[in-house]
Amino acid sequence: MRAAHLLVALLVILGVVGGAIAYFTFPKTTTQSPISTPAPTTATPSPTQPRISNVTSSGFVLVEDEEVCWRIRIYGEVDLRDRVTVNGTYGTWFGRINVTHPRGKEVLLHEPGNYVDVLVQFSYLSGIKVLDACVPYWTWGESPWPEGTYKVTVWLYHSPGIYVTLLKKSFNFTMSLKASISPTTWRQWNETLRITIENTGDVPIYIGGGDILLAENPEIIIGWWQQIPPTAIVLPGQAKELVGSILIRDEFVENLRGRTVTVKIALGVLTPPRECSIVTNVKFPP
């Protein structure tokens, strides 16, 4: 029995010693969670400052068969897709383009081919950006594109109230035309006239018929020329033949019958800066 107690005691002592040896022999293993270190935020200036080198006019174009827009081309390099430093101010910038009309009309900017979405601002321009400036038809009451000075301004905006103008350019447009009629021998009182209009100016011409007057007494209207369709658009550099019949007032028929008279046809041009008319000798019906 005693021997058994001694054996148990020996085993306990060996177990304690073995545990101590194991404790001091094997190092403790510690598992640490990985720590994410955020990347430092730095204000990186734009490698190239926004720059607009030029704005040019590509003339007027007819879109969707009824609307006339002024097509412009803007040349430059502007990248505002990330935060940039412009004139010492770092942050989010927006590009803006304004077209100023001689009569203060509202001008909407569109990407060619998309006349639903209006361009309000831009963030990227590389090389050439083509835009169509259009005057909404509901603002008409006169020619939407009169002669005068048009201005294009390209600028940048940063909140609050910081503006940088990249380029401002003016375009001085004039209106002028040449016109001729055929025939000059009228065989009936509702003769069909062909009037050829050549637009030699810079802006579109909107024509809606005309008044017929005697050159010797231009205060009296003796009749009218009524074209079909009622309104025609002649773009700069374009020549167009307009067709319509005349209507002579009854009270002048007998006096003009069989005579050759110098008449003036005052064309119904929308808000011209001056009268546009054709003066020619006409042989009236017998």
C-alpha positions as YAML, in Angstrom:
chain: A
units: angstrom
residues:
- id: 1
  name: MET
  ca: [0.00, 0.00, 0.00]
- id: 2
  name: ARG
  ca: [2.77, 2.36, 0.93]
- id: 3
  name: ALA
  ca: [4.54, 1.53, -2.26]
- id: 4
  name: ALA
  ca: [1.38, 2.39, -4.18]
- id: 5
  name: HIS
  ca: [1.12, 5.79, -2.44]
- id: 6
  name: LEU
  ca: [4.73, 6.50, -3.26]
- id: 7
  name: LEU
  ca: [4.09, 5.63, -6.93]
- id: 8
  name: VAL
  ca: [1.08, 7.97, -7.10]
- id: 9
  name: ALA
  ca: [3.02, 10.79, -5.49]
- id: 10
  name: LEU
  ca: [5.87, 10.28, -7.92]
- id: 11
  name: LEU
  ca: [3.50, 10.44, -10.88]
- id: 12
  name: VAL
  ca: [1.92, 13.69, -9.61]
- id: 13
  name: ILE
  ca: [5.34, 15.26, -9.12]
- id: 14
  name: LEU
  ca: [6.41, 14.19, -12.62]
- id: 15
  name: GLY
  ca: [3.18, 15.62, -14.10]
- id: 16
  name: VAL
  ca: [3.70, 19.00, -12.45]
- id: 17
  name: VAL
  ca: [7.31, 19.16, -13.50]
- id: 18
  name: GLY
  ca: [6.41, 18.06, -17.05]
- id: 19
  name: GLY
  ca: [3.73, 20.75, -17.24]
- id: 20
  name: ALA
  ca: [6.15, 23.39, -16.07]
- id: 21
  name: ILE
  ca: [8.74, 22.23, -18.56]
- id: 22
  name: ALA
  ca: [6.16, 22.30, -21.33]
- id: 23
  name: TYR
  ca: [5.00, 25.76, -20.25]
- id: 24
  name: PHE
  ca: [8.48, 27.26, -20.38]
- id: 25
  name: THR
  ca: [9.63, 25.24, -23.39]
- id: 26
  name: PHE
  ca: [6.93, 26.13, -25.97]
- id: 27
  name: PRO
  ca: [6.35, 29.84, -26.72]
- id: 28
  name: LYS
  ca: [2.81, 31.26, -26.62]
- id: 29
  name: THR
  ca: [1.25, 31.83, -30.06]
- id: 30
  name: THR
  ca: [-0.77, 35.08, -30.47]
- id: 31
  name: THR
  ca: [-3.05, 35.78, -33.48]
- id: 32
  name: GLN
  ca: [-3.56, 39.49, -34.32]
- id: 33
  name: SER
  ca: [-6.33, 40.98, -36.53]
- id: 34
  name: PRO
  ca: [-5.00, 42.83, -39.61]
- id: 35
  name: ILE
  ca: [-5.24, 46.64, -39.30]
- id: 36
  name: SER
  ca: [-6.30, 48.62, -42.48]
- id: 37
  name: THR
  ca: [-4.29, 51.81, -42.82]
- id: 38
  name: PRO
  ca: [-6.17, 54.47, -44.91]
- id: 39
  name: ALA
  ca: [-4.24, 56.00, -47.78]
- id: 40
  name: PRO
  ca: [-3.28, 59.62, -47.09]
- id: 41
  name: THR
  ca: [-5.47, 62.23, -48.84]
- id: 42
  name: THR
  ca: [-3.47, 64.74, -50.83]
- id: 43
  name: ALA
  ca: [-4.55, 67.67, -53.01]
- id: 44
  name: THR
  ca: [-3.20, 66.70, -56.41]
- id: 45
  name: PRO
  ca: [-3.16, 69.65, -58.78]
- id: 46
  name: SER
  ca: [-4.39, 69.16, -62.33]
- id: 47
  name: PRO
  ca: [-1.45, 68.26, -64.60]
- id: 48
  name: THR
  ca: [-2.85, 70.63, -67.20]
- id: 49
  name: GLN
  ca: [-4.83, 73.73, -66.38]
- id: 50
  name: PRO
  ca: [-8.20, 73.91, -68.18]
- id: 51
  name: ARG
  ca: [-7.71, 75.76, -71.44]
- id: 52
  name: ILE
  ca: [-9.99, 76.93, -74.26]
- id: 53
  name: SER
  ca: [-8.03, 78.09, -77.30]
- id: 54
  name: ASN
  ca: [-10.79, 79.14, -79.70]
- id: 55
  name: VAL
  ca: [-14.49, 79.18, -80.59]
- id: 56
  name: THR
  ca: [-15.53, 79.13, -84.24]
- id: 57
  name: SER
  ca: [-18.82, 79.34, -86.12]
- id: 58
  name: SER
  ca: [-19.87, 76.53, -88.45]
- id: 59
  name: GLY
  ca: [-22.85, 78.51, -89.69]
- id: 60
  name: PHE
  ca: [-26.54, 77.74, -89.30]
- id: 61
  name: VAL
  ca: [-28.07, 74.31, -89.77]
- id: 62
  name: LEU
  ca: [-31.65, 73.15, -90.24]
- id: 63
  name: VAL
  ca: [-32.53, 70.40, -87.78]
- id: 64
  name: GLU
  ca: [-35.62, 68.23, -87.70]
- id: 65
  name: ASP
  ca: [-36.85, 70.03, -90.87]
- id: 66
  name: GLU
  ca: [-38.15, 73.07, -89.01]
- id: 67
  name: GLU
  ca: [-35.69, 74.38, -86.42]
- id: 68
  name: VAL
  ca: [-32.63, 76.45, -87.23]
- id: 69
  name: CYS
  ca: [-29.64, 76.24, -84.90]
- id: 70
  name: TRP
  ca: [-26.29, 77.97, -84.84]
- id: 71
  name: ARG
  ca: [-23.48, 75.40, -84.81]
- id: 72
  name: ILE
  ca: [-20.34, 76.31, -82.90]
- id: 73
  name: ARG
  ca: [-17.05, 74.51, -82.31]
- id: 74
  name: ILE
  ca: [-15.12, 74.89, -79.08]
- id: 75
  name: TYR
  ca: [-11.42, 73.99, -79.04]
- id: 76
  name: GLY
  ca: [-9.48, 73.17, -75.91]
- id: 77
  name: GLU
  ca: [-8.61, 70.76, -73.11]
- id: 78
  name: VAL
  ca: [-10.73, 70.70, -69.96]
- id: 79
  name: ASP
  ca: [-10.84, 67.76, -67.53]
- id: 80
  name: LEU
  ca: [-12.96, 68.34, -64.43]
- id: 81
  name: ARG
  ca: [-13.95, 64.73, -63.80]
- id: 82
  name: ASP
  ca: [-11.86, 64.68, -60.61]
- id: 83
  name: ARG
  ca: [-11.07, 67.40, -58.12]
- id: 84
  name: VAL
  ca: [-8.54, 69.80, -59.58]
- id: 85
  name: THR
  ca: [-6.74, 72.99, -58.72]
- id: 86
  name: VAL
  ca: [-7.67, 75.99, -60.83]
- id: 87
  name: ASN
  ca: [-6.10, 79.37, -60.13]
- id: 88
  name: GLY
  ca: [-5.02, 78.13, -56.72]
- id: 89
  name: THR
  ca: [-8.43, 76.80, -55.68]
- id: 90
  name: TYR
  ca: [-8.69, 73.04, -55.18]
- id: 91
  name: GLY
  ca: [-12.00, 71.22, -55.37]
- id: 92
  name: THR
  ca: [-14.88, 70.29, -57.65]
- id: 93
  name: TRP
  ca: [-15.27, 72.55, -60.69]
- id: 94
  name: PHE
  ca: [-17.94, 72.64, -63.38]
- id: 95
  name: GLY
  ca: [-17.69, 73.91, -66.96]
- id: 96
  name: ARG
  ca: [-20.36, 76.24, -68.35]
- id: 97
  name: ILE
  ca: [-21.03, 77.67, -71.83]
- id: 98
  name: ASN
  ca: [-23.23, 80.69, -72.52]
- id: 99
  name: VAL
  ca: [-24.43, 82.02, -75.87]
- id: 100
  name: THR
  ca: [-25.70, 85.62, -75.79]
- id: 101
  name: HIS
  ca: [-28.31, 86.60, -78.39]
- id: 102
  name: PRO
  ca: [-28.47, 90.16, -79.81]
- id: 103
  name: ARG
  ca: [-32.05, 90.55, -78.57]
- id: 104
  name: GLY
  ca: [-31.64, 88.70, -75.31]
- id: 105
  name: LYS
  ca: [-33.48, 85.58, -76.46]
- id: 106
  name: GLU
  ca: [-33.11, 82.38, -74.50]
- id: 107
  name: VAL
  ca: [-30.57, 80.15, -76.23]
- id: 108
  name: LEU
  ca: [-30.46, 76.41, -75.52]
- id: 109
  name: LEU
  ca: [-27.37, 74.29, -76.18]
- id: 110
  name: HIS
  ca: [-27.65, 70.75, -77.53]
- id: 111
  name: GLU
  ca: [-25.33, 68.01, -78.66]
- id: 112
  name: PRO
  ca: [-25.92, 67.63, -82.44]
- id: 113
  name: GLY
  ca: [-28.55, 64.96, -82.99]
- id: 114
  name: ASN
  ca: [-30.00, 65.22, -79.50]
- id: 115
  name: TYR
  ca: [-32.43, 68.12, -79.30]
- id: 116
  name: VAL
  ca: [-34.27, 66.83, -76.23]
- id: 117
  name: ASP
  ca: [-31.54, 67.12, -73.61]
- id: 118
  name: VAL
  ca: [-30.18, 70.59, -72.88]
- id: 119
  name: LEU
  ca: [-26.49, 70.98, -72.08]
- id: 120
  name: VAL
  ca: [-26.29, 72.81, -68.75]
- id: 121
  name: GLN
  ca: [-22.71, 72.08, -67.76]
- id: 122
  name: PHE
  ca: [-19.79, 69.86, -68.76]
- id: 123
  name: SER
  ca: [-16.87, 68.17, -67.04]
- id: 124
  name: TYR
  ca: [-14.73, 67.03, -69.95]
- id: 125
  name: LEU
  ca: [-13.66, 68.52, -73.26]
- id: 126
  name: SER
  ca: [-10.77, 67.23, -75.34]
- id: 127
  name: GLY
  ca: [-9.91, 68.57, -78.75]
- id: 128
  name: ILE
  ca: [-13.16, 69.86, -80.26]
- id: 129
  name: LYS
  ca: [-16.66, 70.04, -78.81]
- id: 130
  name: VAL
  ca: [-19.47, 70.70, -81.31]
- id: 131
  name: LEU
  ca: [-22.71, 72.24, -80.05]
- id: 132
  name: ASP
  ca: [-25.92, 73.52, -81.61]
- id: 133
  name: ALA
  ca: [-27.35, 76.73, -80.13]
- id: 134
  name: CYS
  ca: [-31.11, 76.88, -80.65]
- id: 135
  name: VAL
  ca: [-33.73, 79.53, -79.92]
- id: 136
  name: PRO
  ca: [-36.97, 77.88, -78.69]
- id: 137
  name: TYR
  ca: [-39.79, 78.37, -81.18]
- id: 138
  name: TRP
  ca: [-42.15, 79.59, -78.45]
- id: 139
  name: THR
  ca: [-40.01, 82.73, -78.03]
- id: 140
  name: TRP
  ca: [-40.44, 83.72, -81.67]
- id: 141
  name: GLY
  ca: [-42.41, 86.80, -82.58]
- id: 142
  name: GLU
  ca: [-39.68, 88.01, -84.85]
- id: 143
  name: SER
  ca: [-36.72, 86.43, -86.56]
- id: 144
  name: PRO
  ca: [-35.02, 84.08, -84.09]
- id: 145
  name: TRP
  ca: [-31.64, 84.91, -85.65]
- id: 146
  name: PRO
  ca: [-31.42, 88.65, -86.40]
- id: 147
  name: GLU
  ca: [-28.28, 90.41, -87.47]
- id: 148
  name: GLY
  ca: [-26.17, 91.72, -84.62]
- id: 149
  name: THR
  ca: [-23.50, 90.62, -82.16]
- id: 150
  name: TYR
  ca: [-23.51, 87.10, -80.77]
- id: 151
  name: LYS
  ca: [-21.25, 86.22, -77.84]
- id: 152
  name: VAL
  ca: [-19.93, 82.87, -76.63]
- id: 153
  name: THR
  ca: [-18.45, 82.59, -73.14]
- id: 154
  name: VAL
  ca: [-16.78, 79.47, -71.76]
- id: 155
  name: TRP
  ca: [-16.22, 79.61, -68.00]
- id: 156
  name: LEU
  ca: [-15.73, 77.52, -64.88]
- id: 157
  name: TYR
  ca: [-17.65, 77.54, -61.63]
- id: 158
  name: HIS
  ca: [-16.64, 76.46, -58.12]
- id: 159
  name: SER
  ca: [-18.92, 76.77, -55.12]
- id: 160
  name: PRO
  ca: [-19.35, 79.17, -53.46]
- id: 161
  name: GLY
  ca: [-19.31, 81.89, -56.11]
- id: 162
  name: ILE
  ca: [-15.88, 81.41, -57.67]
- id: 163
  name: TYR
  ca: [-15.82, 82.01, -61.44]
- id: 164
  name: VAL
  ca: [-13.02, 81.69, -63.97]
- id: 165
  name: THR
  ca: [-13.55, 82.79, -67.60]
- id: 166
  name: LEU
  ca: [-11.60, 80.66, -70.05]
- id: 167
  name: LEU
  ca: [-12.62, 82.43, -73.27]
- id: 168
  name: LYS
  ca: [-15.09, 85.04, -74.48]
- id: 169
  name: LYS
  ca: [-15.59, 85.65, -78.19]
- id: 170
  name: SER
  ca: [-17.97, 87.84, -80.22]
- id: 171
  name: PHE
  ca: [-19.40, 87.24, -83.70]
- id: 172
  name: ASN
  ca: [-20.85, 90.12, -85.74]
- id: 173
  name: PHE
  ca: [-23.46, 88.81, -88.17]
- id: 174
  name: THR
  ca: [-25.20, 90.80, -90.90]
- id: 175
  name: MET
  ca: [-28.26, 90.12, -93.06]
- id: 176
  name: SER
  ca: [-28.30, 90.65, -96.81]
- id: 177
  name: LEU
  ca: [-29.95, 89.03, -99.82]
- id: 178
  name: LYS
  ca: [-30.42, 89.17, -103.56]
- id: 179
  name: ALA
  ca: [-33.81, 88.53, -105.14]
- id: 180
  name: SER
  ca: [-35.32, 88.25, -108.60]
- id: 181
  name: ILE
  ca: [-38.75, 87.36, -109.98]
- id: 182
  name: SER
  ca: [-40.10, 85.54, -113.01]
- id: 183
  name: PRO
  ca: [-42.11, 86.08, -115.14]
- id: 184
  name: THR
  ca: [-42.38, 89.82, -115.58]
- id: 185
  name: THR
  ca: [-45.16, 89.52, -118.12]
- id: 186
  name: TRP
  ca: [-48.32, 88.61, -116.25]
- id: 187
  name: ARG
  ca: [-50.95, 86.92, -118.42]
- id: 188
  name: GLN
  ca: [-53.55, 86.58, -115.67]
- id: 189
  name: TRP
  ca: [-54.50, 88.43, -112.51]
- id: 190
  name: ASN
  ca: [-53.55, 85.49, -110.31]
- id: 191
  name: GLU
  ca: [-50.26, 84.85, -112.09]
- id: 192
  name: THR
  ca: [-47.88, 82.37, -110.46]
- id: 193
  name: LEU
  ca: [-44.58, 84.05, -109.59]
- id: 194
  name: ARG
  ca: [-41.25, 82.42, -108.93]
- id: 195
  name: ILE
  ca: [-39.06, 84.50, -106.66]
- id: 196
  name: THR
  ca: [-35.46, 83.42, -106.19]
- id: 197
  name: ILE
  ca: [-33.86, 84.44, -102.90]
- id: 198
  name: GLU
  ca: [-30.09, 84.24, -102.49]
- id: 199
  name: ASN
  ca: [-28.92, 84.68, -98.90]
- id: 200
  name: THR
  ca: [-25.62, 86.55, -99.10]
- id: 201
  name: GLY
  ca: [-25.48, 87.38, -95.38]
- id: 202
  name: ASP
  ca: [-24.55, 85.58, -92.18]
- id: 203
  name: VAL
  ca: [-27.96, 84.83, -90.63]
- id: 204
  name: PRO
  ca: [-30.99, 82.83, -91.81]
- id: 205
  name: ILE
  ca: [-33.77, 84.69, -93.63]
- id: 206
  name: TYR
  ca: [-37.41, 83.94, -92.87]
- id: 207
  name: ILE
  ca: [-39.76, 84.99, -95.67]
- id: 208
  name: GLY
  ca: [-43.54, 85.03, -95.63]
- id: 209
  name: GLY
  ca: [-44.98, 86.37, -98.88]
- id: 210
  name: GLY
  ca: [-44.88, 90.03, -99.87]
- id: 211
  name: ASP
  ca: [-46.80, 93.21, -100.68]
- id: 212
  name: ILE
  ca: [-47.07, 94.56, -104.23]
- id: 213
  name: LEU
  ca: [-46.85, 98.34, -104.55]
- id: 214
  name: LEU
  ca: [-46.47, 100.90, -107.31]
- id: 215
  name: ALA
  ca: [-42.93, 102.30, -107.37]
- id: 216
  name: GLU
  ca: [-44.30, 105.78, -108.12]
- id: 217
  name: ASN
  ca: [-46.61, 105.61, -105.09]
- id: 218
  name: PRO
  ca: [-45.13, 103.13, -102.57]
- id: 219
  name: GLU
  ca: [-47.65, 104.04, -99.88]
- id: 220
  name: ILE
  ca: [-50.47, 102.15, -101.63]
- id: 221
  name: ILE
  ca: [-50.62, 98.38, -101.70]
- id: 222
  name: ILE
  ca: [-52.16, 97.18, -104.96]
- id: 223
  name: GLY
  ca: [-51.92, 93.46, -104.20]
- id: 224
  name: TRP
  ca: [-50.06, 90.61, -102.57]
- id: 225
  name: TRP
  ca: [-47.82, 87.71, -103.41]
- id: 226
  name: GLN
  ca: [-48.69, 84.57, -101.45]
- id: 227
  name: GLN
  ca: [-46.09, 81.84, -101.38]
- id: 228
  name: ILE
  ca: [-46.58, 78.17, -100.59]
- id: 229
  name: PRO
  ca: [-45.66, 77.20, -97.91]
- id: 230
  name: PRO
  ca: [-46.51, 80.43, -96.08]
- id: 231
  name: THR
  ca: [-43.05, 80.74, -94.52]
- id: 232
  name: ALA
  ca: [-39.71, 79.74, -96.02]
- id: 233
  name: ILE
  ca: [-36.24, 79.64, -94.48]
- id: 234
  name: VAL
  ca: [-33.18, 80.49, -96.56]
- id: 235
  name: LEU
  ca: [-29.89, 79.69, -94.85]
- id: 236
  name: PRO
  ca: [-26.69, 81.72, -95.40]
- id: 237
  name: GLY
  ca: [-25.05, 80.80, -98.68]
- id: 238
  name: GLN
  ca: [-28.23, 79.18, -99.93]
- id: 239
  name: ALA
  ca: [-30.41, 80.12, -102.89]
- id: 240
  name: LYS
  ca: [-34.04, 79.06, -102.89]
- id: 241
  name: GLU
  ca: [-36.86, 79.47, -105.40]
- id: 242
  name: LEU
  ca: [-40.19, 80.35, -103.78]
- id: 243
  name: VAL
  ca: [-43.43, 79.85, -105.70]
- id: 244
  name: GLY
  ca: [-46.76, 81.55, -105.11]
- id: 245
  name: SER
  ca: [-49.59, 83.34, -106.84]
- id: 246
  name: ILE
  ca: [-50.42, 87.04, -106.91]
- id: 247
  name: LEU
  ca: [-53.66, 88.71, -105.94]
- id: 248
  name: ILE
  ca: [-54.38, 92.19, -107.34]
- id: 249
  name: ARG
  ca: [-57.01, 94.30, -105.60]
- id: 250
  name: ASP
  ca: [-60.15, 94.76, -107.73]
- id: 251
  name: GLU
  ca: [-60.07, 98.55, -107.57]
- id: 252
  name: PHE
  ca: [-56.71, 98.64, -109.39]
- id: 253
  name: VAL
  ca: [-57.41, 96.10, -112.14]
- id: 254
  name: GLU
  ca: [-58.94, 98.47, -114.72]
- id: 255
  name: ASN
  ca: [-56.26, 101.09, -114.24]
- id: 256
  name: LEU
  ca: [-53.45, 98.55, -114.70]
- id: 257
  name: ARG
  ca: [-54.96, 96.48, -117.50]
- id: 258
  name: GLY
  ca: [-52.52, 96.08, -120.41]
- id: 259
  name: ARG
  ca: [-50.00, 98.54, -118.98]
- id: 260
  name: THR
  ca: [-46.30, 98.13, -118.23]
- id: 261
  name: VAL
  ca: [-45.67, 99.55, -114.78]
- id: 262
  name: THR
  ca: [-42.73, 99.64, -112.39]
- id: 263
  name: VAL
  ca: [-43.74, 97.78, -109.25]
- id: 264
  name: LYS
  ca: [-42.09, 97.08, -105.96]
- id: 265
  name: ILE
  ca: [-42.56, 93.77, -104.19]
- id: 266
  name: ALA
  ca: [-41.76, 94.27, -100.52]
- id: 267
  name: LEU
  ca: [-40.79, 90.84, -99.19]
- id: 268
  name: GLY
  ca: [-42.26, 89.78, -95.88]
- id: 269
  name: VAL
  ca: [-38.94, 89.17, -94.16]
- id: 270
  name: LEU
  ca: [-39.25, 88.69, -90.39]
- id: 271
  name: THR
  ca: [-37.93, 91.80, -88.60]
- id: 272
  name: PRO
  ca: [-35.39, 92.90, -91.21]
- id: 273
  name: PRO
  ca: [-33.05, 95.77, -90.33]
- id: 274
  name: ARG
  ca: [-34.12, 97.40, -93.59]
- id: 275
  name: GLU
  ca: [-36.75, 96.88, -96.26]
- id: 276
  name: CYS
  ca: [-36.09, 93.96, -98.58]
- id: 277
  name: SER
  ca: [-37.80, 94.52, -101.90]
- id: 278
  name: ILE
  ca: [-37.65, 93.81, -105.62]
- id: 279
  name: VAL
  ca: [-38.21, 96.66, -108.09]
- id: 280
  name: THR
  ca: [-38.97, 95.64, -111.66]
- id: 281
  name: ASN
  ca: [-41.10, 96.49, -114.69]
- id: 282
  name: VAL
  ca: [-44.21, 94.32, -115.04]
- id: 283
  name: LYS
  ca: [-46.56, 93.93, -118.05]
- id: 284
  name: PHE
  ca: [-50.08, 93.48, -116.65]
- id: 285
  name: PRO
  ca: [-52.75, 91.25, -118.32]
- id: 286
  name: PRO
  ca: [-54.90, 92.73, -121.09]
...
